[in-house]
Amino acid sequence: MVPLNEHDMMRDLMQAIGFPIIVAARTELGTINHTLLTLAALRDASIPVCGVALIGNENFENRRAIERYGNARVVGHIPILKKIDRATLLDVYEKYFDHQAFQ
């Protein structure tokens, strides 16, 4: 529901693009509510959801709650990174993401 301009929201852009969405969610306090509301808003707008990528320190309870109550698969995890560049992100994808989710 993030405004892009005076008339459009991020949801509108996602609808126009038409690709399945990966929801990026932090692993900290408040993420269950935030992520479940985001998933509900996407589904209400008939936007397909590929899954959720969690960002931060691993929190297995939050992950289980998002998968159960959000009816969405967590497809990956991005740990806290000291450096963000192409090589680091490719390494994170190889180590922490379910490659099957992207086929």
N, C-alpha and C positions, 0 to 999 in steps of 0.2 A: 504494500500500500504506500510505498514511497513515491512522493510526487516527482515527476521528471520535469514538468513545466506547469503552466497555469491550467492545463486541460487534461494532461495524461499522467497516469500512474505507472509504476514499474509493471504492474499487472497487465496494463494495456500493451506494453512493449512485448511482454512474454507471450501474450495471445497472438500478436501480429507475427512474431517469429515462428511460433508453432512447434518448437522443439520441446521434448520432455525436459523438465526443470530438475536441477539438483539444488536442494535447499541447503545453504551454508548456515550452520548453527553453532554457536559457541557451546562449550561444555559446562559452563559455570551456572551459578544460581539464576533461575528464571528461564533457563533454556527450554524446559518442558512446555511451559505455558506459551512462550514465544513461538516455538516450533510447531506446536499443535494448532495454534491460531493461524500460522502461515500456511500449513498444510490444508486447513479447512478453507481458507480464502482461495487458495489455488484450485481446490476441487470445486468450490462453489462457482468459480469462473470457468470450469471445464478445461483447466490447464493440466496436461499430463505431468505427473511427478515421477522422475526416475528414482529418486531416493534423497537421502540426507547425508551431507558430509559434516562431520563434527570437527570443530577447530578448538584446540587448547589441550590442557591436560586430560588424559582419559578419565571418563567417569562412566563406569559400567551401568550404574543404576539409571542415570539419565538416558543412556543409550537404550536400555531395555524398555523404559517408559515411553520413549519416542516411538520405538518399533511397535510396541503393543497398542498404545492408545492412539497413535497417529497412523497406524496401519501402513507404515512406510519402512522400507529397508534402509538401514544405515549402510551406505555404499563405500564409506571411507572415513579416514581420520587424518587430520593435519595437526601434528604436534606443534608446540611453540618452536618457532624457527629463529635461529640467530642470524641467518642470512637468507634472503629471498632472491633467487635468480633461477634461470631456466633449469640448470643442472640440479639444484636442490629440489625444485618442484617435481621434476621427473623422478628423482630418487624417492620422494614422498609417495608419488603415485604408485611406483613399483612396489614399495614396501607396505603401504597402508590402505590401498584401495582394492575393492573387489572388481577385478578386470571383467568379469562376466556381466556386470551391471551395464557395461558400455558397449555391448555387442548387439 
